[in-house]
Amino acid sequence: MGVARQTEFGRLREKAGLTIDEAASLLEVSPRTVYRYEWGHTNASKLAIRVLKEAVLQRAPAAEPEAFRFIDLFAGIGGLRIGFQGIGGKCVFTSEWDQWSQKTYSLNFPDDHPVSGDIREFSREPSLVPKHDVLLAGFPCQPFSIAGVSKKNALGRPHGFLCDTQGTLFFDTAQIIAHHRPAAFLLENVKNLESHDQGQTFATIMNVLTNELGYHVQHRVISSEPWVPQRRQRIFIAGFREPTAFDFDALELPDAAKGPKLGSILQPHHEVDPKYTLTEHLWNYLQRYKEKHSAAGNGFGFGLFGPNDVARTLSARYYKDGSEVLIAQPGNRPRRLTPLECARLMGFDRPGRTFKIRVSDTQAYRQFGNAVVVPVVEFVARAMQPHIEVALGRSRGRARATARTNVAWRAAAHG
């Protein structure tokens, strides 16, 4: 079922970062009235629209000198953006096709540009994408993931670059890189991208980036345990238009053994709604399923964790049964993580930075399961920062030199 079409009132409320109740309080009306404004059952007054526009302006970040401009493709809920915004970048274009992720993104990032939809509309006409210095893209990982490949093999369907829907989206990214020639890019994907199809998929990607587009490209698989209590390995592909001293392999990661444990992100027991505790039926099913596969010598089954543990990878299927990361509860059946705990486990929500979640639990689990771990991106962004600055300094220096040459040429021509 799709998302109903919102009114101007609804779009302004989200841009202002207000919940239904907060908007009702601000406008001194009932939440029911706000719902009616939201979906056009009642026309919002001019005063209500004006108040929301003022709220949007108040929320907009103060204008600051931008170190560089970047675009956020396959943006999800903004994990890559947070890392590069943190080193002084300004996001000038966002593309994310999922409407529920768009809602979460818009709620957390006040912008002067809308969240655009399907990237293929822009790759066909890359000039529609604003000029930028850095391109970020977490292009869809399902066609290259172990789970995605296994599922499609079982169905007799193509995957990777043979997939007509998602498999070609890397090439849409490449078309935008080819048109705009940004100084740098960072791409993110699942670890299995490296080994998919006996390495042919990754070899194709690297060939496009290095030989066809002419970028200096490095990659590294980084796991998230040094920063969050979750074992989540992802591949990061960094590219620079000009040669740089950036060395991905030389980056020294924090000690994973000293990383945080689950207790650091769990809510106090009294704050957790009982609805997150597994039903007796589901818990019995998961135990029987694990016993069956254990007897067969397989490692399939639920993962049960306590406050001193590090969790498995959180996946987009977490909403189904929560089985990969169950939290033990003394004297009771285990429970799922709450959406807030997922936000913390992925590094979106932490002391000093609140991440707003205004979607259903199902959508929240999907969004966090598909996201990047924010502190990992922040680490990579800080490592790339001085090399981006050098690259931009060279570009701007060449532009100034070209401008001076053109001025001199025109003066000589008219002399």
KEVOSE-818463 format. One line per field, with one value per residue (C-alpha): residue in three letters; x, y, z. Coordinates in Angstrom, 1 decimal. Last residue first. Layout:
BEGIN
type: c(ALA	...)
px: c(X	...)
py: c(Y	...)
pz: c(Z	...)
! end
This chain:
BEGIN
type: c(GLY	HIS	ALA	ALA	ALA	ARG	TRP	ALA	VAL	ASN	THR	ARG	ALA	THR	ALA	ARG	ALA	ARG	GLY	ARG	SER	ARG	GLY	LEU	ALA	VAL	GLU	ILE	HIS	PRO	GLN	MET	ALA	ARG	ALA	VAL	PHE	GLU	VAL	VAL	PRO	VAL	VAL	VAL	ALA	ASN	GLY	PHE	GLN	ARG	TYR	ALA	GLN	THR	ASP	SER	VAL	ARG	ILE	LYS	PHE	THR	ARG	GLY	PRO	ARG	ASP	PHE	GLY	MET	LEU	ARG	ALA	CYS	GLU	LEU	PRO	THR	LEU	ARG	ARG	PRO	ARG	ASN	GLY	PRO	GLN	ALA	ILE	LEU	VAL	GLU	SER	GLY	ASP	LYS	TYR	TYR	ARG	ALA	SER	LEU	THR	ARG	ALA	VAL	ASP	ASN	PRO	GLY	PHE	LEU	GLY	PHE	GLY	PHE	GLY	ASN	GLY	ALA	ALA	SER	HIS	LYS	GLU	LYS	TYR	ARG	GLN	LEU	TYR	ASN	TRP	LEU	HIS	GLU	THR	LEU	THR	TYR	LYS	PRO	ASP	VAL	GLU	HIS	HIS	PRO	GLN	LEU	ILE	SER	GLY	LEU	LYS	PRO	GLY	LYS	ALA	ALA	ASP	PRO	LEU	GLU	LEU	ALA	ASP	PHE	ASP	PHE	ALA	THR	PRO	GLU	ARG	PHE	GLY	ALA	ILE	PHE	ILE	ARG	GLN	ARG	ARG	GLN	PRO	VAL	TRP	PRO	GLU	SER	SER	ILE	VAL	ARG	HIS	GLN	VAL	HIS	TYR	GLY	LEU	GLU	ASN	THR	LEU	VAL	ASN	MET	ILE	THR	ALA	PHE	THR	GLN	GLY	GLN	ASP	HIS	SER	GLU	LEU	ASN	LYS	VAL	ASN	GLU	LEU	LEU	PHE	ALA	ALA	PRO	ARG	HIS	HIS	ALA	ILE	ILE	GLN	ALA	THR	ASP	PHE	PHE	LEU	THR	GLY	GLN	THR	ASP	CYS	LEU	PHE	GLY	HIS	PRO	ARG	GLY	LEU	ALA	ASN	LYS	LYS	SER	VAL	GLY	ALA	ILE	SER	PHE	PRO	GLN	CYS	PRO	PHE	GLY	ALA	LEU	LEU	VAL	ASP	HIS	LYS	PRO	VAL	LEU	SER	PRO	GLU	ARG	SER	PHE	GLU	ARG	ILE	ASP	GLY	SER	VAL	PRO	HIS	ASP	ASP	PRO	PHE	ASN	LEU	SER	TYR	THR	LYS	GLN	SER	TRP	GLN	ASP	TRP	GLU	SER	THR	PHE	VAL	CYS	LYS	GLY	GLY	ILE	GLY	GLN	PHE	GLY	ILE	ARG	LEU	GLY	GLY	ILE	GLY	ALA	PHE	LEU	ASP	ILE	PHE	ARG	PHE	ALA	GLU	PRO	GLU	ALA	ALA	PRO	ALA	ARG	GLN	LEU	VAL	ALA	GLU	LYS	LEU	VAL	ARG	ILE	ALA	LEU	LYS	SER	ALA	ASN	THR	HIS	GLY	TRP	GLU	TYR	ARG	TYR	VAL	THR	ARG	PRO	SER	VAL	GLU	LEU	LEU	SER	ALA	ALA	GLU	ASP	ILE	THR	LEU	GLY	ALA	LYS	GLU	ARG	LEU	ARG	GLY	PHE	GLU	THR	GLN	ARG	ALA	VAL	GLY	MET)
px: c(44.9	41.6	43.1	45.7	43.1	41.0	44.0	45.0	41.4	41.4	44.7	43.5	40.4	42.4	44.7	41.7	40.2	43.5	43.8	40.2	40.9	44.2	42.6	39.7	42.1	44.0	40.8	39.5	42.8	42.6	39.0	39.4	40.5	37.8	35.2	36.3	36.0	32.6	31.4	32.4	30.6	27.4	27.0	25.4	21.6	19.6	18.7	18.1	15.5	13.8	13.6	12.1	9.6	8.3	8.3	6.0	7.4	8.2	11.8	13.8	17.6	18.9	22.5	24.3	24.4	23.8	21.2	22.4	25.2	23.7	23.2	21.8	19.1	18.4	18.0	15.5	13.6	13.3	15.5	13.5	12.7	13.7	11.1	11.1	12.8	15.9	15.5	17.8	17.9	17.3	19.5	19.2	15.7	13.9	10.9	9.8	10.9	14.5	14.3	16.4	19.3	21.2	24.5	25.2	25.4	28.4	27.9	28.1	24.5	23.1	22.6	20.5	21.1	18.3	18.9	21.2	24.5	24.1	25.2	21.9	21.2	21.9	19.5	16.6	17.5	17.5	14.1	12.6	13.9	12.6	9.1	8.9	9.8	7.2	4.4	5.3	5.2	8.4	8.9	8.8	5.1	6.1	7.1	10.7	11.1	11.0	13.8	16.2	17.0	19.9	22.7	25.6	24.5	25.2	29.0	31.3	34.6	37.9	38.4	37.7	40.9	40.5	41.3	44.7	44.4	47.3	45.0	43.0	46.0	45.2	48.4	46.5	46.4	43.6	39.9	39.8	38.0	37.0	35.2	33.9	33.1	30.9	31.3	28.8	29.6	27.5	28.3	29.2	32.5	35.3	32.8	31.8	33.8	35.7	36.3	38.6	38.7	41.0	40.3	42.3	39.7	39.9	36.2	36.6	39.8	39.5	35.8	34.4	37.2	36.6	32.9	33.6	36.2	33.7	31.1	33.6	34.9	33.8	30.2	30.2	33.5	34.1	30.4	30.1	31.3	28.0	28.1	29.4	30.6	32.7	33.5	36.1	36.9	33.6	33.7	30.1	29.1	31.2	30.3	26.6	26.9	28.8	25.9	23.5	25.9	25.7	22.0	22.2	21.8	18.7	16.0	17.3	19.4	22.2	24.7	24.2	21.3	19.2	16.2	15.9	13.9	16.5	19.2	17.4	17.2	20.8	22.0	19.9	21.1	24.7	24.5	25.2	21.7	20.7	23.3	21.5	23.9	25.2	26.3	28.2	29.6	32.0	32.7	29.2	27.4	23.7	22.0	19.7	22.8	22.8	19.9	19.4	21.2	18.6	15.5	17.4	18.0	14.3	13.1	14.3	14.4	13.6	16.2	16.8	17.2	16.4	17.7	16.1	12.4	13.3	15.3	12.6	10.0	12.2	12.8	9.1	8.8	11.6	13.3	16.1	18.0	19.5	21.1	23.1	24.5	27.0	30.3	32.1	33.6	30.4	28.3	30.5	29.7	26.1	25.5	26.6	24.0	21.2	18.0	18.4	20.5	20.6	22.6	23.7	25.4	28.3	29.4	32.7	34.1	30.9	30.9	28.0	24.4	22.5	20.7	17.0	14.8	13.7	12.8	10.7	8.9	8.2	6.7	4.6	3.2	2.4	0.5	-1.5	-2.3	-3.4	-5.9	-5.5	-8.2	-10.0	-9.9	-6.7	-4.5	-2.4	-5.1	-7.5	-4.6	-3.9	-7.6	-7.4	-4.3	-6.5	-5.7	-3.4	-1.2	2.0	0.3	-1.2	2.1	3.8	1.1	1.4	5.1	7.2	10.5	9.7	10.2	7.7	5.1	5.7	5.1	1.9	0.6	1.4	-0.9	0.2	-0.6	-1.2	1.8	1.5	0.0)
py: c(45.2	43.5	40.0	40.7	41.7	38.6	36.4	38.0	37.5	33.9	33.2	34.7	32.6	29.5	30.2	30.7	27.4	25.6	27.0	26.0	22.4	22.2	23.5	21.1	18.1	19.3	19.8	16.4	14.9	16.5	15.2	11.6	10.3	12.4	11.0	7.4	7.8	9.5	6.7	4.2	6.3	6.3	2.6	2.3	1.7	-1.1	-2.6	0.8	1.5	-1.9	-1.8	1.7	0.7	-2.2	-0.2	2.4	5.8	8.9	8.2	11.3	11.0	12.7	13.9	15.0	11.5	9.0	8.3	7.5	5.1	2.0	0.3	3.6	3.8	0.1	0.9	3.6	1.2	-1.3	-4.4	-7.6	-9.4	-12.6	-14.7	-14.0	-14.7	-12.7	-11.0	-11.9	-9.5	-11.1	-10.0	-12.3	-13.5	-10.2	-12.0	-10.3	-6.7	-7.7	-8.4	-5.2	-6.7	-6.0	-7.8	-9.9	-8.3	-7.7	-9.0	-7.6	-6.5	-9.9	-11.6	-14.4	-15.0	-17.0	-19.9	-21.3	-22.7	-26.0	-29.4	-31.1	-31.4	-27.7	-27.0	-28.7	-27.3	-23.8	-24.2	-25.7	-22.7	-20.2	-21.9	-21.9	-18.2	-17.4	-19.2	-17.8	-14.3	-12.4	-9.4	-6.2	-5.6	-5.3	-1.7	-1.0	1.9	-0.2	-2.4	0.5	1.1	-0.8	1.1	0.9	-2.6	-3.9	-3.6	-0.8	-1.3	-2.1	-5.4	-3.7	-1.6	1.6	1.4	2.5	3.7	2.4	0.2	3.3	5.3	8.9	10.5	11.8	11.3	13.3	12.4	10.7	7.5	5.7	2.4	1.3	-2.4	-3.3	-5.6	-5.4	-7.0	-4.9	-3.2	0.1	2.0	-0.6	-3.3	-1.8	-3.8	-2.2	-3.7	-1.5	0.0	2.2	4.1	6.7	7.8	7.5	7.0	4.0	2.6	3.3	3.5	1.2	-1.4	-1.3	-2.0	-4.8	-6.4	-6.3	-8.1	-10.6	-11.6	-15.2	-14.1	-12.1	-12.1	-8.3	-7.4	-9.9	-7.1	-5.2	-1.8	1.7	4.3	7.3	9.9	12.6	15.6	15.3	14.6	15.9	13.9	10.7	10.7	11.0	8.1	6.0	6.3	5.1	2.3	1.2	1.2	-1.5	-4.5	-3.0	-3.5	-5.4	-7.9	-9.2	-6.9	-8.7	-11.2	-13.2	-15.1	-18.9	-18.5	-20.4	-18.3	-15.2	-16.1	-17.1	-13.9	-11.7	-13.5	-13.4	-9.8	-8.6	-8.0	-6.8	-4.1	-1.0	1.8	3.5	6.6	9.7	12.1	14.9	18.2	19.0	20.7	20.2	17.1	18.0	18.0	14.2	13.7	9.9	9.5	11.9	9.9	6.8	8.2	7.4	10.0	13.4	14.6	18.3	21.1	23.9	21.3	20.5	17.0	14.7	14.9	14.9	11.7	9.9	10.9	10.0	6.6	6.0	7.1	4.8	6.2	8.2	10.9	13.9	17.0	20.0	18.5	20.9	19.6	20.8	17.6	16.6	17.0	14.2	11.7	12.7	12.3	8.7	7.8	9.8	7.8	5.9	8.1	6.1	9.1	11.9	14.8	16.9	20.5	21.5	23.4	25.4	28.7	28.7	29.7	28.9	25.6	25.7	25.0	28.6	28.8	25.6	27.0	30.2	28.2	26.3	29.5	30.8	27.7	27.8	31.5	30.8	28.3	24.6	23.2	20.3	16.7	17.6	14.9	16.9	19.5	16.7	15.1	18.5	18.8	15.4	16.5	19.3	23.0	25.5	25.8	25.0	22.3	20.7	20.8	19.1	16.4	15.6	15.5	18.5	18.5	21.7	20.0	17.4	20.0	21.8	18.7	18.0	21.5	21.5	18.5	14.9	12.2	8.9	6.6	3.4	0.0)
pz: c(-27.9	-28.3	-28.7	-26.1	-23.6	-24.4	-24.0	-20.7	-19.4	-20.6	-19.0	-15.7	-15.8	-16.5	-13.6	-11.3	-12.4	-12.0	-8.4	-7.8	-8.9	-7.0	-3.8	-4.3	-4.4	-1.4	0.6	-0.5	0.6	4.0	4.5	3.3	6.8	8.5	6.1	6.7	10.5	10.1	7.9	10.5	13.2	11.1	10.7	7.2	6.7	5.3	8.7	10.1	7.4	7.5	11.3	11.2	8.5	10.6	13.8	12.1	11.1	13.1	14.2	15.1	15.7	18.7	18.7	21.9	23.4	20.5	17.9	14.4	15.5	14.0	17.4	18.7	16.0	16.5	20.2	19.4	17.1	20.0	20.0	20.0	23.2	25.0	27.0	30.7	34.0	33.1	29.7	26.9	23.9	20.5	17.6	14.5	15.4	15.3	13.9	10.6	11.5	11.4	7.7	6.9	8.7	12.0	11.9	14.9	18.3	20.7	24.2	27.7	27.9	26.9	23.5	21.9	18.2	16.5	14.2	11.4	12.3	10.5	11.7	11.0	14.7	15.0	12.2	13.9	17.4	15.9	14.3	17.5	19.5	17.0	17.0	20.8	20.9	18.2	20.1	23.5	22.0	21.8	24.1	22.0	22.9	26.6	25.9	27.0	29.3	32.5	31.2	30.8	27.2	25.6	23.8	26.2	27.5	24.0	24.4	23.3	21.5	23.4	21.7	18.3	18.8	16.8	13.1	11.7	8.1	6.0	3.8	2.7	1.6	0.6	-0.8	-3.8	-7.6	-9.2	-9.7	-6.3	-5.5	-2.3	-2.2	1.2	1.8	4.7	7.7	10.6	13.9	16.3	19.6	18.0	17.3	17.3	16.3	12.9	10.5	7.6	4.2	2.2	-1.3	-3.4	-6.6	-8.6	-11.1	-14.9	-15.7	-18.0	-16.6	-12.9	-12.0	-14.8	-14.3	-10.5	-11.0	-13.5	-11.2	-8.4	-10.4	-11.7	-8.2	-8.5	-9.1	-5.9	-4.0	-3.5	-3.3	-0.4	2.0	1.4	-0.2	0.1	-2.5	-1.6	-4.3	-5.0	-7.1	-8.9	-12.6	-13.3	-16.3	-15.7	-12.0	-13.0	-15.5	-12.9	-10.4	-13.1	-13.8	-10.1	-10.6	-13.2	-10.9	-9.2	-11.8	-14.8	-12.8	-15.0	-13.3	-10.0	-10.0	-12.5	-11.4	-11.1	-7.9	-5.8	-7.5	-6.6	-2.9	-2.7	-4.4	-2.1	1.0	0.0	-1.0	-4.5	-5.9	-2.4	-2.1	-3.5	-4.1	-1.0	-2.9	-2.0	-4.6	-3.7	-5.3	-6.6	-9.5	-9.2	-10.7	-13.6	-15.9	-15.3	-17.7	-18.1	-14.7	-13.2	-14.0	-13.1	-9.5	-8.6	-6.1	-5.2	-1.6	-1.8	-1.6	0.9	3.6	7.2	7.8	10.4	9.4	5.7	6.0	8.0	5.5	2.5	4.1	4.0	0.4	-0.8	-4.0	-2.3	-4.1	-2.3	-3.8	-2.4	0.8	2.3	3.5	6.6	8.0	9.9	6.8	5.3	8.1	8.5	4.8	4.6	7.2	5.7	6.0	2.8	0.6	-2.6	-3.8	-1.5	-3.3	-2.0	-1.9	-0.2	2.7	3.1	4.9	7.3	6.9	10.1	9.9	9.0	12.0	12.5	8.7	9.0	12.0	10.2	7.3	9.8	11.3	7.8	6.9	10.1	9.5	5.9	7.3	6.6	4.3	5.8	4.6	2.9	4.3	6.7	7.5	8.7	10.7	12.3	13.3	14.9	16.8	18.3	17.7	19.4	16.3	18.2	20.3	17.3	15.5	18.4	18.6	14.9	15.2	14.1	12.2	10.4	7.1	8.3	9.1	5.9	3.8	5.7	5.3	1.6	1.3	1.4	-1.1	0.5	0.9	-1.0	0.0)
! end
